[in-house]
Amino acid sequence: MEVHKVKMPGLCLVLLMAALLLPGSEGKICKEYSKTYTVSECTSEPCVEHCHNEGFTEGECKTSEYELDDYRFCLCKKHC
């Protein structure tokens, strides 16, 4: 029974280390506006296709934060 008492703190330490280190090991997401999809009204499917062709894994249409009109840009994303 004494052996189990010694192993338990070691196991708890290993699990605590994993819980603390693993969430911080996630990669950053790189975002960049598409260089090839430059239309005034972004639509989802062509945006995703252009982003894939540019080497990104995702693409989505976003409204400009700086323009007064509803101009939508194609924003490409990937893990970097």
N, CA, C and O atoms as a GROMACS GRO file, in nm:
protein
  320
    1MET      N    1   0.081  -0.120   0.000
    1MET     CA    2   0.000   0.000   0.000
    1MET      C    3   0.086   0.126   0.000
    1MET      O    4   0.044   0.230  -0.052
    2GLU      N    5   0.204   0.119   0.056
    2GLU     CA    6   0.294   0.233   0.063
    2GLU      C    7   0.340   0.277  -0.075
    2GLU      O    8   0.366   0.396  -0.096
    3VAL      N    9   0.352   0.185  -0.171
    3VAL     CA   10   0.396   0.217  -0.306
    3VAL      C   11   0.295   0.308  -0.375
    3VAL      O   12   0.335   0.400  -0.447
    4HIS      N   13   0.167   0.286  -0.355
    4HIS     CA   14   0.063   0.368  -0.418
    4HIS      C   15   0.068   0.512  -0.368
    4HIS      O   16   0.036   0.605  -0.443
    5LYS      N   17   0.106   0.533  -0.243
    5LYS     CA   18   0.116   0.668  -0.189
    5LYS      C   19   0.229   0.746  -0.254
    5LYS      O   20   0.220   0.868  -0.268
    6VAL      N   21   0.335   0.677  -0.294
    6VAL     CA   22   0.448   0.743  -0.358
    6VAL      C   23   0.416   0.777  -0.503
    6VAL      O   24   0.455   0.883  -0.552
    7LYS      N   25   0.344   0.689  -0.572
    7LYS     CA   26   0.313   0.710  -0.714
    7LYS      C   27   0.209   0.820  -0.736
    7LYS      O   28   0.213   0.890  -0.837
    8MET      N   29   0.118   0.835  -0.644
    8MET     CA   30   0.008   0.930  -0.661
    8MET      C   31   0.058   1.075  -0.674
    8MET      O   32   0.012   1.144  -0.765
    9PRO      N   33   0.147   1.125  -0.589
    9PRO     CA   34   0.195   1.264  -0.608
    9PRO      C   35   0.268   1.283  -0.740
    9PRO      O   36   0.257   1.388  -0.803
   10GLY      N   37   0.344   1.182  -0.782
   10GLY     CA   38   0.414   1.191  -0.911
   10GLY      C   39   0.317   1.200  -1.026
   10GLY      O   40   0.336   1.278  -1.119
   11LEU      N   41   0.211   1.119  -1.021
   11LEU     CA   42   0.110   1.121  -1.126
   11LEU      C   43   0.038   1.256  -1.128
   11LEU      O   44   0.012   1.312  -1.235
   12CYS      N   45   0.006   1.307  -1.011
   12CYS     CA   46  -0.061   1.438  -1.004
   12CYS      C   47   0.028   1.548  -1.062
   12CYS      O   48  -0.021   1.639  -1.130
   13LEU      N   49   0.157   1.541  -1.036
   13LEU     CA   50   0.250   1.640  -1.088
   13LEU      C   51   0.256   1.634  -1.241
   13LEU      O   52   0.256   1.739  -1.307
   14VAL      N   53   0.260   1.514  -1.297
   14VAL     CA   54   0.264   1.499  -1.443
   14VAL      C   55   0.136   1.553  -1.506
   14VAL      O   56   0.142   1.623  -1.607
   15LEU      N   57   0.022   1.522  -1.447
   15LEU     CA   58  -0.105   1.572  -1.501
   15LEU      C   59  -0.116   1.724  -1.489
   15LEU      O   60  -0.169   1.789  -1.579
   16LEU      N   61  -0.067   1.779  -1.381
   16LEU     CA   62  -0.069   1.924  -1.364
   16LEU      C   63   0.020   1.993  -1.466
   16LEU      O   64  -0.017   2.096  -1.522
   17MET      N   65   0.137   1.937  -1.491
   17MET     CA   66   0.227   1.994  -1.591
   17MET      C   67   0.164   1.991  -1.730
   17MET      O   68   0.173   2.088  -1.805
   18ALA      N   69   0.100   1.880  -1.764
   18ALA     CA   70   0.034   1.869  -1.894
   18ALA      C   71  -0.079   1.971  -1.907
   18ALA      O   72  -0.095   2.033  -2.012
   19ALA      N   73  -0.156   1.988  -1.801
   19ALA     CA   74  -0.267   2.084  -1.805
   19ALA      C   75  -0.218   2.227  -1.820
   19ALA      O   76  -0.284   2.309  -1.884
   20LEU      N   77  -0.104   2.258  -1.763
   20LEU     CA   78  -0.051   2.394  -1.772
   20LEU      C   79   0.021   2.422  -1.903
   20LEU      O   80   0.017   2.535  -1.953
   21LEU      N   81   0.086   2.323  -1.960
   21LEU     CA   82   0.167   2.344  -2.079
   21LEU      C   83   0.091   2.328  -2.210
   21LEU      O   84   0.119   2.401  -2.305
   22LEU      N   85  -0.003   2.238  -2.217
   22LEU     CA   86  -0.070   2.211  -2.344
   22LEU      C   87  -0.155   2.326  -2.396
   22LEU      O   88  -0.147   2.354  -2.516
   23PRO      N   89  -0.235   2.395  -2.316
   23PRO     CA   90  -0.313   2.506  -2.373
   23PRO      C   91  -0.226   2.617  -2.431
   23PRO      O   92  -0.269   2.682  -2.526
   24GLY      N   93  -0.109   2.640  -2.379
   24GLY     CA   94  -0.021   2.745  -2.428
   24GLY      C   95   0.055   2.706  -2.552
   24GLY      O   96   0.125   2.790  -2.610
   25SER      N   97   0.044   2.580  -2.595
   25SER     CA   98   0.121   2.536  -2.711
   25SER      C   99   0.044   2.552  -2.842
   25SER      O  100   0.092   2.509  -2.947
   26GLU      N  101  -0.073   2.614  -2.837
   26GLU     CA  102  -0.149   2.636  -2.959
   26GLU      C  103  -0.079   2.740  -3.046
   26GLU      O  104  -0.022   2.836  -2.996
   27GLY      N  105  -0.085   2.718  -3.177
   27GLY     CA  106  -0.020   2.812  -3.268
   27GLY      C  107  -0.103   2.936  -3.291
   27GLY      O  108  -0.222   2.940  -3.261
   28LYS      N  109  -0.039   3.037  -3.344
   28LYS     CA  110  -0.108   3.161  -3.376
   28LYS      C  111  -0.180   3.146  -3.510
   28LYS      O  112  -0.144   3.062  -3.592
   29ILE      N  113  -0.280   3.228  -3.530
   29ILE     CA  114  -0.352   3.233  -3.657
   29ILE      C  115  -0.303   3.355  -3.734
   29ILE      O  116  -0.313   3.468  -3.687
   30CYS      N  117  -0.250   3.331  -3.854
   30CYS     CA  118  -0.208   3.440  -3.941
   30CYS      C  119  -0.327   3.481  -4.027
   30CYS      O  120  -0.395   3.397  -4.085
   31LYS      N  121  -0.352   3.610  -4.036
   31LYS     CA  122  -0.462   3.664  -4.115
   31LYS      C  123  -0.406   3.763  -4.215
   31LYS      O  124  -0.319   3.843  -4.184
   32GLU      N  125  -0.459   3.754  -4.337
   32GLU     CA  126  -0.414   3.846  -4.442
   32GLU      C  127  -0.526   3.860  -4.544
   32GLU      O  128  -0.594   3.762  -4.577
   33TYR      N  129  -0.545   3.981  -4.594
   33TYR     CA  130  -0.646   4.000  -4.698
   33TYR      C  131  -0.598   3.936  -4.827
   33TYR      O  132  -0.479   3.940  -4.859
   34SER      N  133  -0.691   3.877  -4.901
   34SER     CA  134  -0.658   3.810  -5.027
   34SER      C  135  -0.598   3.908  -5.126
   34SER      O  136  -0.646   4.020  -5.142
   35LYS      N  137  -0.493   3.863  -5.192
   35LYS     CA  138  -0.429   3.946  -5.295
   35LYS      C  139  -0.491   3.923  -5.432
   35LYS      O  140  -0.476   4.006  -5.522
   36THR      N  141  -0.562   3.810  -5.449
   36THR     CA  142  -0.616   3.777  -5.581
   36THR      C  143  -0.767   3.796  -5.590
   36THR      O  144  -0.820   3.807  -5.700
   37TYR      N  145  -0.838   3.800  -5.479
   37TYR     CA  146  -0.984   3.817  -5.481
   37TYR      C  147  -1.015   3.960  -5.440
   37TYR      O  148  -1.031   3.989  -5.321
   38THR      N  149  -1.024   4.047  -5.538
   38THR     CA  150  -1.045   4.190  -5.511
   38THR      C  151  -1.169   4.237  -5.584
   38THR      O  152  -1.161   4.302  -5.688
   39VAL      N  153  -1.284   4.205  -5.528
   39VAL     CA  154  -1.412   4.251  -5.582
   39VAL      C  155  -1.477   4.340  -5.477
   39VAL      O  156  -1.440   4.337  -5.360
   40SER      N  157  -1.575   4.419  -5.520
   40SER     CA  158  -1.638   4.512  -5.425
   40SER      C  159  -1.733   4.442  -5.329
   40SER      O  160  -1.755   4.491  -5.218
   41GLU      N  161  -1.790   4.329  -5.368
   41GLU     CA  162  -1.882   4.255  -5.280
   41GLU      C  163  -1.834   4.111  -5.267
   41GLU      O  164  -1.854   4.030  -5.358
   42CYS      N  165  -1.772   4.081  -5.157
   42CYS     CA  166  -1.714   3.948  -5.132
   42CYS      C  167  -1.826   3.845  -5.114
   42CYS      O  168  -1.925   3.870  -5.046
   43THR      N  169  -1.808   3.728  -5.175
   43THR     CA  170  -1.897   3.615  -5.151
   43THR      C  171  -1.812   3.498  -5.103
   43THR      O  172  -1.695   3.485  -5.138
   44SER      N  173  -1.872   3.412  -5.023
   44SER     CA  174  -1.799   3.313  -4.946
   44SER      C  175  -1.720   3.211  -5.029
   44SER      O  176  -1.600   3.195  -5.009
   45GLU      N  177  -1.786   3.144  -5.122
   45GLU     CA  178  -1.719   3.035  -5.195
   45GLU      C  179  -1.598   3.082  -5.276
   45GLU      O  180  -1.492   3.020  -5.266
   46PRO      N  181  -1.610   3.188  -5.356
   46PRO     CA  182  -1.491   3.234  -5.428
   46PRO      C  183  -1.380   3.282  -5.334
   46PRO      O  184  -1.262   3.265  -5.363
   47CYS      N  185  -1.418   3.342  -5.222
   47CYS     CA  186  -1.320   3.388  -5.125
   47CYS      C  187  -1.239   3.270  -5.071
   47CYS      O  188  -1.116   3.276  -5.066
   48VAL      N  189  -1.307   3.164  -5.031
   48VAL     CA  190  -1.239   3.045  -4.979
   48VAL      C  191  -1.149   2.985  -5.085
   48VAL      O  192  -1.036   2.946  -5.056
   49GLU      N  193  -1.198   2.977  -5.208
   49GLU     CA  194  -1.119   2.919  -5.318
   49GLU      C  195  -0.991   3.000  -5.342
   49GLU      O  196  -0.883   2.942  -5.358
   50HIS      N  197  -1.001   3.131  -5.344
   50HIS     CA  198  -0.884   3.216  -5.365
   50HIS      C  199  -0.785   3.201  -5.248
   50HIS      O  200  -0.664   3.197  -5.270
   51CYS      N  201  -0.837   3.194  -5.127
   51CYS     CA  202  -0.749   3.178  -5.010
   51CYS      C  203  -0.674   3.045  -5.017
   51CYS      O  204  -0.556   3.039  -4.986
   52HIS      N  205  -0.744   2.938  -5.057
   52HIS     CA  206  -0.677   2.809  -5.072
   52HIS      C  207  -0.566   2.818  -5.177
   52HIS      O  208  -0.458   2.763  -5.158
   53ASN      N  209  -0.594   2.885  -5.288
   53ASN     CA  210  -0.493   2.901  -5.394
   53ASN      C  211  -0.373   2.984  -5.347
   53ASN      O  212  -0.263   2.969  -5.400
   54GLU      N  213  -0.394   3.070  -5.249
   54GLU     CA  214  -0.285   3.152  -5.195
   54GLU      C  215  -0.212   3.083  -5.080
   54GLU      O  216  -0.121   3.142  -5.021
   55GLY      N  217  -0.250   2.959  -5.047
   55GLY     CA  218  -0.180   2.883  -4.943
   55GLY      C  219  -0.241   2.893  -4.804
   55GLY      O  220  -0.178   2.852  -4.707
   56PHE      N  221  -0.360   2.947  -4.794
   56PHE     CA  222  -0.427   2.957  -4.665
   56PHE      C  223  -0.527   2.843  -4.650
   56PHE      O  224  -0.567   2.782  -4.749
   57THR      N  225  -0.567   2.815  -4.527
   57THR     CA  226  -0.661   2.706  -4.501
   57THR      C  227  -0.805   2.752  -4.492
   57THR      O  228  -0.897   2.672  -4.510
   58GLU      N  229  -0.827   2.880  -4.464
   58GLU     CA  230  -0.962   2.932  -4.449
   58GLU      C  231  -0.975   3.067  -4.518
   58GLU      O  232  -0.876   3.136  -4.544
   59GLY      N  233  -1.098   3.103  -4.548
   59GLY     CA  234  -1.126   3.234  -4.603
   59GLY      C  235  -1.266   3.276  -4.564
   59GLY      O  236  -1.358   3.195  -4.564
   60GLU      N  237  -1.282   3.404  -4.530
   60GLU     CA  238  -1.415   3.453  -4.495
   60GLU      C  239  -1.427   3.600  -4.533
   60GLU      O  240  -1.328   3.673  -4.536
   61CYS      N  241  -1.548   3.641  -4.562
   61CYS     CA  242  -1.574   3.780  -4.599
   61CYS      C  243  -1.593   3.863  -4.473
   61CYS      O  244  -1.670   3.826  -4.384
   62LYS      N  245  -1.523   3.974  -4.466
   62LYS     CA  246  -1.532   4.064  -4.352
   62LYS      C  247  -1.562   4.205  -4.399
   62LYS      O  248  -1.512   4.249  -4.502
   63THR      N  249  -1.645   4.275  -4.324
   63THR     CA  250  -1.675   4.414  -4.352
   63THR      C  251  -1.560   4.501  -4.302
   63THR      O  252  -1.507   4.479  -4.193
   64SER      N  253  -1.523   4.598  -4.382
   64SER     CA  254  -1.414   4.688  -4.344
   64SER      C  255  -1.451   4.767  -4.219
   64SER      O  256  -1.563   4.818  -4.208
   65GLU      N  257  -1.358   4.778  -4.128
   65GLU     CA  258  -1.382   4.856  -4.007
   65GLU      C  259  -1.360   5.004  -4.030
   65GLU      O  260  -1.404   5.087  -3.950
   66TYR      N  261  -1.292   5.039  -4.138
   66TYR     CA  262  -1.253   5.177  -4.161
   66TYR      C  263  -1.335   5.247  -4.269
   66TYR      O  264  -1.332   5.370  -4.278
   67GLU      N  265  -1.407   5.173  -4.348
   67GLU     CA  266  -1.487   5.231  -4.456
   67GLU      C  267  -1.628   5.262  -4.405
   67GLU      O  268  -1.679   5.191  -4.318
   68LEU      N  269  -1.688   5.365  -4.457
   68LEU     CA  270  -1.824   5.400  -4.417
   68LEU      C  271  -1.928   5.317  -4.490
   68LEU      O  272  -2.038   5.297  -4.439
   69ASP      N  273  -1.894   5.269  -4.609
   69ASP     CA  274  -1.989   5.186  -4.682
   69ASP      C  275  -1.973   5.040  -4.640
   69ASP      O  276  -1.892   5.009  -4.553
   70ASP      N  277  -2.049   4.953  -4.702
   70ASP     CA  278  -2.046   4.811  -4.667
   70ASP      C  279  -1.952   4.732  -4.755
   70ASP      O  280  -1.986   4.623  -4.799
   71TYR      N  281  -1.836   4.783  -4.781
   71TYR     CA  282  -1.736   4.712  -4.862
   71TYR      C  283  -1.687   4.591  -4.784
   71TYR      O  284  -1.646   4.603  -4.669
   72ARG      N  285  -1.691   4.474  -4.849
   72ARG     CA  286  -1.651   4.350  -4.783
   72ARG      C  287  -1.524   4.295  -4.846
   72ARG      O  288  -1.514   4.283  -4.968
   73PHE      N  289  -1.428   4.262  -4.762
   73PHE     CA  290  -1.300   4.208  -4.805
   73PHE      C  291  -1.295   4.058  -4.780
   73PHE      O  292  -1.367   4.005  -4.695
   74CYS      N  293  -1.210   3.990  -4.856
   74CYS     CA  294  -1.186   3.848  -4.836
   74CYS      C  295  -1.065   3.834  -4.743
   74CYS      O  296  -0.954   3.871  -4.780
   75LEU      N  297  -1.087   3.781  -4.624
   75LEU     CA  298  -0.981   3.765  -4.525
   75LEU      C  299  -0.940   3.617  -4.520
   75LEU      O  300  -1.022   3.530  -4.491
   76CYS      N  301  -0.813   3.591  -4.546
   76CYS     CA  302  -0.759   3.454  -4.546
   76CYS      C  303  -0.692   3.426  -4.412
   76CYS      O  304  -0.635   3.515  -4.350
   77LYS      N  305  -0.700   3.298  -4.368
   77LYS     CA  306  -0.642   3.259  -4.240
   77LYS      C  307  -0.569   3.126  -4.253
   77LYS      O  308  -0.604   3.042  -4.335
   78LYS      N  309  -0.465   3.110  -4.168
   78LYS     CA  310  -0.394   2.983  -4.157
   78LYS      C  311  -0.317   2.983  -4.026
   78LYS      O  312  -0.290   3.088  -3.968
   79HIS      N  313  -0.281   2.864  -3.980
   79HIS     CA  314  -0.195   2.852  -3.861
   79HIS      C  315  -0.054   2.887  -3.902
   79HIS      O  316  -0.005   2.840  -4.004
   80CYS      N  317   0.013   2.971  -3.822
   80CYS     CA  318   0.150   3.009  -3.856
   80CYS      C  319   0.249   2.964  -3.748
   80CYS      O  320   0.369   2.988  -3.761
   0.00000   0.00000   0.00000
